[in-house]
Amino acid sequence: MTNPNSFASHFVELRSRLLKSIIFILIIFILSYTFAEQIYNFLVEPYANAVKDDLNSRRLIFTALHETFITYLKVAFFTAIFLGSPILLIQIYKFIAPGLYKNEKRAILPYLVSTPILFLLGGVLVYYLVMPLAIKFFLSFETIGSGSSLPIQLEAKVNEYLSLIMRLIFAFGISFQLPILLNLLARIGVVNSRYLKSRRRYVIVIIFTVAAILTPPDPITQIGLAIPLLLLYELSIITVRFTEKKKTENE
């Protein structure tokens, strides 16, 4: 029978660690809002670089008095979650670590390290490759106009642009956790490398469907998410096979 006092002490410890994480994220949020303009300039840089050689005069506009203020709040919140997530993971690990055996701690540690790294890799892919290509793709639909028609020119809104790039960073970052998810499922016996290989054709369809849902309706960002996910799936098969081999050796 579970000891009520033990359960209460675990609950208090969990609450304490979550509270520490929230306080840390709140501190990052305040600091991020202080430097929101610099962070904003960093996030806008892919757009600025994509249009720097354009003959048209480019700018980002806002159409509501409060739009820039709300945008800076969004930027600060995005930065706080992005930088505070590893601290939250560490606090959760510290909470569960005392109840784990030494070999179990060694098994969890790689996942703890690789989770933020894979999330960062997803964000880097968006920032340096997907967004510049997507911007060029969208700008290709502009028209100069003629005597009987008006020109079509992009007047990008600050809020919409930043919402797009932040949504893509989160979508890519979360999607890049695929190897971790599959390895965890393999560890508890839900899947194995043979099963993953046999379901490859179905996974391809699922990945392209998920990419279409998480990204804007354009082929650049959809393919930009789908191809890395397919590569990560193949990597997952290799790592799951390695995990199975190591588990067999230990047994």
C-alpha positions in Angstrom: 0.0 0.0 0.0 1.3 3.5 -0.9 2.4 5.6 2.0 0.3 8.9 1.9 3.2 10.8 3.5 5.5 9.6 0.8 3.1 10.6 -1.9 2.6 14.1 -0.3 6.4 14.6 -0.1 6.8 13.7 -3.8 4.0 16.0 -4.7 5.6 18.9 -2.8 8.9 18.2 -4.5 7.3 18.1 -7.9 5.5 21.4 -7.2 8.8 23.0 -6.0 10.7 22.0 -9.1 7.9 23.1 -11.4 7.7 26.4 -9.5 11.5 26.9 -10.0 11.1 26.3 -13.7 8.2 28.7 -14.0 10.2 31.4 -12.1 13.2 30.8 -14.3 11.0 31.1 -17.5 9.4 34.3 -16.1 12.9 35.8 -15.5 13.9 34.9 -19.1 10.6 36.5 -20.3 11.3 39.8 -18.5 14.9 39.8 -19.9 13.6 38.9 -23.4 11.1 41.7 -23.4 13.9 44.1 -22.4 15.8 43.0 -25.5 12.7 42.3 -27.6 13.8 44.7 -30.4 17.2 43.0 -30.8 15.5 39.6 -30.9 12.9 40.9 -33.3 15.7 42.1 -35.6 17.3 38.7 -35.4 14.1 36.9 -36.4 13.5 39.4 -39.3 16.9 38.9 -40.7 15.9 36.0 -43.1 13.3 38.3 -44.6 15.8 41.2 -44.8 18.5 39.0 -46.5 16.0 37.6 -48.9 14.9 41.0 -50.2 18.1 43.0 -49.8 18.9 42.9 -53.6 15.3 43.6 -54.5 14.7 46.8 -56.6 11.4 47.4 -54.7 11.6 49.3 -51.4 10.7 46.7 -48.7 9.3 47.2 -45.2 7.3 45.5 -42.5 4.1 47.3 -41.5 1.6 47.2 -38.6 -2.0 48.2 -39.0 -3.1 48.5 -35.3 -1.8 50.8 -32.6 -1.1 47.9 -30.2 0.3 45.4 -32.8 4.0 46.1 -32.2 3.6 45.9 -28.5 1.7 42.6 -28.7 4.4 41.4 -31.2 7.2 42.2 -28.7 5.3 40.2 -26.0 5.0 37.3 -28.4 8.8 37.5 -29.1 9.6 37.6 -25.4 7.3 34.6 -24.6 8.7 32.6 -27.6 12.3 33.2 -26.3 11.4 32.3 -22.7 9.8 29.0 -23.8 12.7 28.3 -26.2 15.4 28.9 -23.6 13.5 27.7 -20.5 12.5 24.3 -21.9 15.9 22.7 -21.1 15.7 23.9 -17.5 12.2 22.3 -17.2 13.6 19.0 -18.6 16.5 19.1 -16.1 14.1 19.7 -13.1 11.9 16.8 -14.3 15.0 14.6 -14.5 16.1 15.6 -11.0 12.6 14.7 -9.7 12.6 11.2 -11.2 16.3 10.4 -10.9 16.3 9.3 -7.2 13.9 6.5 -8.1 16.0 5.2 -11.0 18.7 2.6 -11.0 22.2 3.6 -12.2 21.8 1.9 -15.6 18.4 3.6 -16.0 19.9 7.0 -15.3 22.5 6.3 -18.0 19.8 5.4 -20.4 17.7 8.6 -19.8 20.7 11.0 -19.9 21.2 10.8 -23.8 17.5 11.7 -24.3 17.8 14.6 -21.9 20.8 16.0 -23.9 19.5 15.2 -27.4 16.0 16.7 -26.9 17.1 20.4 -26.9 19.8 19.7 -29.5 17.3 18.3 -31.9 14.9 21.2 -31.2 17.7 23.6 -31.9 18.6 21.9 -35.1 15.0 22.2 -36.3 15.0 25.9 -35.5 18.3 26.4 -37.3 17.0 24.6 -40.4 14.0 27.0 -40.4 16.0 30.1 -39.9 18.8 29.5 -42.4 17.2 27.4 -45.1 13.4 27.1 -45.1 12.4 30.7 -44.4 14.7 32.3 -47.1 13.5 29.8 -49.7 9.8 30.2 -48.7 10.1 34.0 -48.8 11.6 33.9 -52.3 8.8 31.5 -53.3 6.0 33.8 -52.0 7.7 36.9 -53.6 7.6 35.2 -57.0 3.8 35.8 -57.1 4.2 39.6 -57.2 3.3 41.3 -60.5 4.4 44.6 -61.9 1.0 45.5 -63.3 0.0 47.0 -66.6 -2.3 49.7 -67.9 -5.4 47.6 -67.2 -4.3 46.0 -63.9 -2.8 47.1 -60.6 0.5 45.7 -59.4 0.5 43.0 -56.7 3.2 43.7 -54.1 3.9 42.3 -50.7 3.3 44.5 -47.7 4.2 42.1 -44.9 2.8 42.7 -41.4 5.1 42.5 -38.5 2.8 40.3 -36.4 2.0 37.9 -39.2 5.6 37.5 -40.3 6.9 36.8 -36.7 4.0 34.5 -36.0 4.9 32.5 -39.1 8.6 32.1 -38.3 8.0 31.3 -34.6 5.3 28.8 -35.6 7.7 27.1 -38.0 10.5 27.0 -35.5 8.2 25.3 -33.0 6.8 22.9 -35.6 10.2 21.9 -36.8 11.7 21.7 -33.3 8.9 19.4 -32.1 8.9 17.3 -35.2 12.6 16.7 -34.8 11.9 14.8 -31.6 10.8 11.9 -33.8 14.0 9.8 -33.1 13.6 10.3 -29.3 9.9 9.2 -29.4 10.7 6.1 -31.5 13.6 5.1 -29.3 11.5 5.5 -26.2 8.8 3.3 -27.7 11.4 0.8 -28.6 12.8 0.7 -25.1 9.4 -0.2 -23.6 8.7 -2.8 -26.4 6.0 -1.0 -28.4 8.0 -1.0 -31.6 11.3 -2.5 -33.0 13.6 -1.9 -35.9 11.9 -4.6 -38.0 8.5 -3.1 -37.5 9.8 0.4 -38.3 11.3 -0.8 -41.6 8.2 -2.7 -42.6 6.0 0.4 -42.1 8.3 2.8 -44.0 5.8 3.3 -46.9 3.0 4.3 -44.6 5.3 6.6 -42.6 6.2 8.5 -45.7 2.5 9.3 -46.3 2.0 10.2 -42.7 5.1 12.5 -42.6 4.0 14.4 -45.7 0.5 14.8 -44.3 1.8 16.1 -41.0 4.1 18.5 -42.8 1.2 19.8 -44.8 -0.8 20.4 -41.6 2.1 22.1 -39.6 3.4 24.4 -42.4 1.8 27.0 -44.6 0.2 25.8 -47.9 3.4 26.0 -50.0 5.7 23.2 -51.3 8.9 24.8 -50.0 8.1 24.6 -46.2 6.3 21.3 -46.6 9.1 19.6 -48.4 11.6 21.4 -46.1 10.0 19.6 -43.1 9.1 16.3 -44.7 12.6 15.4 -46.0 14.4 16.0 -42.7 11.7 13.9 -41.0 12.2 11.1 -43.4 16.0 11.2 -42.7 15.3 11.3 -39.0 13.1 8.3 -39.4 15.8 6.3 -41.1 18.2 7.5 -38.4 15.7 6.2 -35.8 15.7 2.7 -37.3 19.5 2.6 -37.0 19.5 3.9 -33.4 16.6 1.5 -32.4 18.6 -1.4 -33.9 21.6 -0.3 -31.8 19.4 -0.1 -28.7 18.1 -3.6 -29.3 21.7 -4.9 -29.8 22.8 -3.3 -26.5 19.8 -4.6 -24.7 20.4 -8.2 -26.0 24.1 -7.9 -24.8 23.0 -6.8 -21.3 20.6 -9.6 -21.0 
